[in-house]
Amino acid sequence: MAINPPVDATQTPAWAALQKHYDELQAEGINLKQWFADDDSRVEKLSFEAGDLHFDLSKNLIKPETLKLFADLAKDVKLEERTKAMYTGVHINNTEDRAVLHTALRRPVEDEGKYIVDGQDTVKDVRETLDRIYAFAEKVRSGEWTGVSGKKITTVVNIGIGGSDLGPVMVYEALKPYADAGIDARYISNIDPNDLAEKTKGLDPETTLFIIVSKTFTTLETLTNAREARTWLLEELKAAGAIDGSDEKSAEAVRKHFIAVSTNLEKVAEFGIDPENAFGFWNWVGGRYSVDSAVGTSLAVVFGPARFEEFLHGFHEIDEYFANTPFEKNVVVQLGMLNVWYRNFFKVASHAVLPYDQYLHRFPAYLQQLTMESNGKSVRWDGTPVTTETGEIFWGEPGTNGQHAFYQLIHQGTQLIPADFIAFVNTPNPVKDGDQDVHELFLGNYFAQTKALAFGKTADEVRAEGTPEEIVPARVFTGNRPTTSIFGVALTPFAVGELIALYEHITFVEGTVWGLDSYDQWGVELGKQLAKQITPAISQDDEALAAQDASTQSLIKFYRSKREF
């Protein structure tokens, strides 16, 4: 089925209406304090529920009537049509001629037979792979699967990069309280030798299992690290007397201490991994959309199949909500349109994500790949130039740490930075400082920051505190700094699935408005190609060096002069 060319959002009636609306708001003056005073039901009109997440959009630079204009734009760019195309396996990733079916990764078993794509029963294949992963995970968790010396596995080390690392490590950190089998996880991604050196430090080779995650089993960084890890394992096992160093024992050790997430069984076997212990995924699963596939095998081992299923249920809850909720009441659509509103009308470049939960400390980094690799593009899916600004620079750190670092810029800087504040009602680690509930003290900051950003502090209010006149300007807060509050019940596997799916679909909504193929990533290719050409020049190949530009030559010459061989 051919992909329809994108609608130019800027030429639609809805875009013109939004521009008029924006101009009117600017003319009257954006004043959140006044808007709240004028409309007793503002919060109610701008609050939503999806799954067990609560959303408050009332501190954004919109009025309730803006939601209808957002919904109109969604209709004008044919969001419903493109959503159906994605969910049913149309090849909407047209530069790679692929379906985009990460939603199939979390469909229930009852959906088997309902989503046949390119002759493949996608849900049946997903469930069969999950069953294999779950069976393997149970063997490791129970101690049935052991290392070469018969000891139970106590550490899994995931070796991957990009989507094969950012998702699993983020979820592992988010769900640490649910690790219940005495198994820890570590994640190696960077080709920098320091990463592997630090991540293997202190590990017992007899109780360590490596998971090599590379769909093609050719990713440069991942396979380099995998070979280094294999060398480390065999040397450490031999030093410990666990193997005698013979080829036979070494091969057995690799089979017992390495598994793969890959579809290239030939290369998996060449490495020394038993292809029976390789778990695959499909070309309709993009790397940054793959944490709920076999890429999450480390999570199934650490947390168990039941928890992994809860995780998948959270995704599916938001998938269904997004696909079946009218645009005006659909918080996923509204949040996507809100980002377009800020990016294209307010000309905002960046977007902060501020989780008030230490377990989510890797969530902003995860979203950086999800959003910026998906929508950091300047051509549309038909190859034509974009017609407006695209992409947002996503960044953030957990509260309250960020408050003592970069919140100054958000509160009083010269640029507008919309921010998503994420928190949870319950904590797995309740504690009191005397009579003070520390989680409530923490949440006090979550509530206070969005209030301060929205409503600010006037010069008269500063003066009323007895502040000397000469420093009054420095203590004024203008307010009208937009935030979205996302409030969950608890950071469960279900909730983490919900959050990931939420941002996946927000990214998709934005990409649809901008006419982007949000599922390719050609921007990562050129640097990789050039690295292969340049690497020989670094130490020995003068001919390769001479082929480089003057700056690169100069830098390599500096390296050669200073490297301590």
Summary of the structure (lengths in Angstrom):
residues: 565
radius of gyration: 25.8
end to end distance: 57.3
largest distance: 81.6
contacts: 1864
relative contact order: 0.13
helix: 55%
strand: 12%
